[in-house]
Amino acid sequence: LQALIGKGGQGQVYRLRHLEWDRDFALKIPLPKVVQDKRSRELYLKEAESWIRLGVHPNIVRCWFVQPIGELPGLFLDLLSGGSLKSKMDQGAVVPGQWERIIQILLQIVEGLVHAHSKGMVHRDLKPENLMIHGDGRVCITDFGLVKTVENHDPDDEPSSSLIPEEAMGTPRYGAPEQWVEPSKVGPATDIYSFGAILFELICGQRPF
């Protein structure tokens, strides 16, 4: 472990050097309360396995594997050096009027979402904090911790199964109404709603609500 690079209500992220592979990773470790019982631990591991199944895509942060770190499951992720879209917006590096850059950001988010949805997965916590910037400028979706799976990969289908309980989850600032009113109805359109909120913020400089 080299350094703590991020933390939140669900876990912490460290910069890690894999000595055998001679490369750096981001290591995400959940807080003990997140995996405090057998069921929650199993669900967390299933979520990680779903992230791994997304495979390699230029606009998704790759989850390589899961390995126990002490008593906790550690997720080994791509380490991106450019920070988050949120940090870029806060620093004034991405502002309304930079139309070419904004369009490129939006197109890359869409590409990542299309891939995830084609694999039957709904992110349901899409927000600028979960959009990481690669060293080459690419935008990559990360943090599939609230991922929901659908048995049929047709984006028009209703979601039929979930890796985590049907309850209100996500970030209110960007979450779709059904996440709070009728969580069982969460599907690909939920991510599209969040995408629309991000689009609005990038263009107008403030959130729609």
C-alpha positions as CSV (number, residue, x, y, z in Angstrom):
1,L,0.0,0.0,0.0
2,Q,1.3,3.4,-0.9
3,A,-1.3,6.0,0.1
4,L,-4.9,6.6,0.9
5,I,-6.4,8.4,-2.2
6,G,-10.1,8.5,-1.4
7,K,-12.8,7.6,1.2
8,G,-16.5,7.7,1.5
9,G,-19.4,6.4,3.4
10,Q,-19.0,2.9,2.0
11,G,-15.3,2.3,1.9
12,Q,-11.7,3.6,1.2
13,V,-9.5,3.6,-1.8
14,Y,-5.7,3.2,-1.7
15,R,-3.0,3.4,-4.2
16,L,-1.2,0.1,-4.4
17,R,1.8,-1.3,-6.2
18,H,1.6,-4.9,-7.3
19,L,5.1,-6.2,-7.1
20,E,4.8,-9.2,-9.3
21,W,2.9,-7.4,-12.0
22,D,5.0,-4.2,-11.6
23,R,2.0,-1.9,-12.0
24,D,-0.1,0.3,-9.8
25,F,-3.7,-0.4,-8.9
26,A,-6.5,1.4,-7.0
27,L,-7.5,-0.9,-4.1
28,K,-11.0,-0.4,-2.9
29,I,-11.8,-1.8,0.6
30,P,-15.3,-1.6,2.1
31,L,-15.9,-0.3,5.6
32,P,-16.5,-3.2,8.1
33,K,-20.1,-2.1,8.5
34,V,-20.8,-2.7,4.8
35,V,-19.9,-6.4,5.0
36,Q,-20.7,-7.0,8.7
37,D,-22.8,-10.2,8.1
38,K,-22.7,-13.2,5.8
39,R,-25.5,-11.9,3.5
40,S,-24.0,-8.4,3.0
41,R,-20.6,-9.9,2.4
42,E,-22.0,-12.3,-0.3
43,L,-23.9,-9.4,-2.0
44,Y,-20.7,-7.3,-2.0
45,L,-18.8,-10.1,-3.6
46,K,-21.5,-10.6,-6.2
47,E,-21.4,-7.0,-7.1
48,A,-17.6,-7.2,-7.5
49,E,-18.0,-10.3,-9.7
50,S,-20.5,-8.4,-11.9
51,W,-18.0,-5.5,-12.2
52,I,-15.3,-8.0,-13.3
53,R,-17.6,-9.4,-15.9
54,L,-17.9,-6.0,-17.6
55,G,-14.4,-6.8,-18.8
56,V,-12.3,-4.3,-20.7
57,H,-13.9,-1.2,-22.1
58,P,-12.2,2.2,-22.8
59,N,-14.9,4.1,-20.8
60,I,-15.2,1.8,-17.8
61,V,-12.7,1.5,-14.9
62,R,-11.7,-2.1,-15.0
63,C,-12.1,-4.3,-11.9
64,W,-9.3,-6.9,-12.3
65,F,-10.0,-9.2,-9.4
66,V,-11.1,-9.5,-5.7
67,Q,-8.7,-10.6,-3.0
68,P,-9.1,-10.7,0.8
69,I,-7.3,-7.9,2.6
70,G,-7.3,-9.0,6.2
71,E,-11.0,-9.8,6.9
72,L,-12.3,-7.6,4.1
73,P,-12.7,-8.2,0.4
74,G,-10.5,-5.9,-1.7
75,L,-11.3,-4.8,-5.2
76,F,-8.3,-4.3,-7.5
77,L,-9.1,-1.5,-10.0
78,D,-7.4,0.5,-12.7
79,L,-5.7,3.4,-11.2
80,L,-6.5,6.6,-13.1
81,S,-4.4,9.6,-12.5
82,G,-6.6,12.5,-13.8
83,G,-9.0,12.8,-10.9
84,S,-12.8,12.8,-11.2
85,L,-15.0,14.9,-13.4
86,K,-16.3,16.4,-10.2
87,S,-12.9,17.6,-9.3
88,K,-12.4,19.0,-12.8
89,M,-15.6,20.9,-12.6
90,D,-14.8,22.3,-9.1
91,Q,-11.3,23.4,-10.4
92,G,-12.8,25.2,-13.4
93,A,-11.1,22.9,-15.8
94,V,-14.4,21.9,-17.3
95,V,-16.9,24.8,-17.6
96,P,-20.0,25.7,-19.7
97,G,-18.9,26.9,-23.1
98,Q,-16.2,24.3,-23.7
99,W,-18.6,22.7,-26.1
100,E,-16.1,20.3,-27.9
101,R,-14.8,19.0,-24.6
102,I,-18.3,18.7,-23.1
103,I,-19.6,16.8,-26.1
104,Q,-16.6,14.4,-25.9
105,I,-17.2,13.8,-22.2
106,L,-20.9,13.1,-22.8
107,L,-20.2,10.7,-25.7
108,Q,-17.7,8.7,-23.6
109,I,-20.2,8.4,-20.7
110,V,-22.8,7.1,-23.2
111,E,-20.3,4.6,-24.6
112,G,-19.6,3.3,-21.1
113,L,-23.3,3.1,-20.2
114,V,-24.1,1.3,-23.5
115,H,-21.5,-1.4,-22.7
116,A,-22.8,-1.8,-19.1
117,H,-26.4,-2.0,-20.2
118,S,-25.5,-4.5,-22.9
119,K,-24.2,-6.7,-20.2
120,G,-27.4,-6.4,-18.3
121,M,-26.1,-4.0,-15.6
122,V,-27.5,-0.8,-14.3
123,H,-25.1,1.5,-12.5
124,R,-27.8,3.5,-10.5
125,D,-25.3,5.9,-9.0
126,L,-24.0,7.8,-12.0
127,K,-22.6,11.2,-10.9
128,P,-19.5,13.4,-11.6
129,E,-17.7,11.8,-8.6
130,N,-18.0,8.4,-10.3
131,L,-16.6,9.6,-13.6
132,M,-12.8,9.3,-13.6
133,I,-10.4,11.0,-16.0
134,H,-7.7,8.8,-17.5
135,G,-4.2,10.2,-18.1
136,D,-5.0,10.4,-21.9
137,G,-8.2,12.4,-21.2
138,R,-10.7,9.5,-21.5
139,V,-13.7,9.5,-19.2
140,C,-14.3,6.2,-17.4
141,I,-17.3,5.2,-15.3
142,T,-16.3,3.7,-11.9
143,D,-17.9,2.6,-8.6
144,F,-20.3,-0.1,-9.6
145,G,-21.1,-0.7,-5.9
146,L,-24.8,-0.2,-6.4
147,V,-25.0,-2.2,-9.6
148,K,-28.3,-3.9,-10.5
149,T,-28.5,-6.8,-12.9
150,V,-31.3,-7.5,-15.3
151,E,-31.8,-11.0,-16.6
152,N,-32.6,-9.9,-20.1
153,H,-30.1,-7.6,-21.7
154,D,-32.6,-5.7,-23.8
155,P,-32.5,-2.1,-22.4
156,D,-36.3,-1.8,-23.0
157,D,-37.1,-4.7,-20.6
158,E,-38.1,-4.3,-17.0
159,P,-35.5,-5.2,-14.5
160,S,-36.1,-8.6,-13.1
161,S,-33.4,-9.3,-10.6
162,S,-31.0,-7.3,-8.4
163,L,-27.8,-8.0,-6.6
164,I,-28.8,-5.8,-3.7
165,P,-32.1,-5.4,-1.9
166,E,-34.9,-3.4,-3.5
167,E,-34.6,-0.2,-1.4
168,A,-33.8,3.4,-2.0
169,M,-30.1,3.7,-3.0
170,G,-28.1,6.2,-5.0
171,T,-27.4,9.9,-4.8
172,P,-30.4,12.2,-4.5
173,R,-28.7,15.0,-6.5
174,Y,-28.6,12.8,-9.6
175,G,-30.9,9.9,-8.9
176,A,-34.1,9.2,-10.8
177,P,-37.5,9.5,-9.1
178,E,-38.1,5.7,-9.2
179,Q,-35.0,5.1,-7.0
180,W,-36.8,6.7,-4.1
181,V,-40.5,6.1,-5.0
182,E,-40.4,2.6,-6.6
183,P,-37.0,1.0,-6.4
184,S,-38.2,-2.2,-8.0
185,K,-38.7,-0.3,-11.2
186,V,-35.1,0.7,-11.5
187,G,-33.7,-0.1,-14.9
188,P,-31.4,1.3,-17.7
189,A,-33.6,4.4,-17.9
190,T,-32.5,5.3,-14.4
191,D,-29.0,5.8,-15.6
192,I,-30.2,7.8,-18.5
193,Y,-31.9,10.2,-16.1
194,S,-28.7,10.6,-14.1
195,F,-26.9,11.2,-17.4
196,G,-29.4,13.9,-18.2
197,A,-28.7,15.6,-14.9
198,I,-24.9,15.6,-15.6
199,L,-25.5,16.9,-19.1
200,F,-27.6,19.8,-17.7
201,E,-24.9,20.6,-15.2
202,L,-22.1,20.6,-17.7
203,I,-24.0,22.9,-20.1
204,C,-25.5,25.2,-17.5
205,G,-23.0,25.2,-14.7
206,Q,-25.6,24.0,-12.1
207,R,-27.7,21.0,-11.4
208,P,-31.3,21.0,-12.7
209,F,-32.7,20.7,-9.1
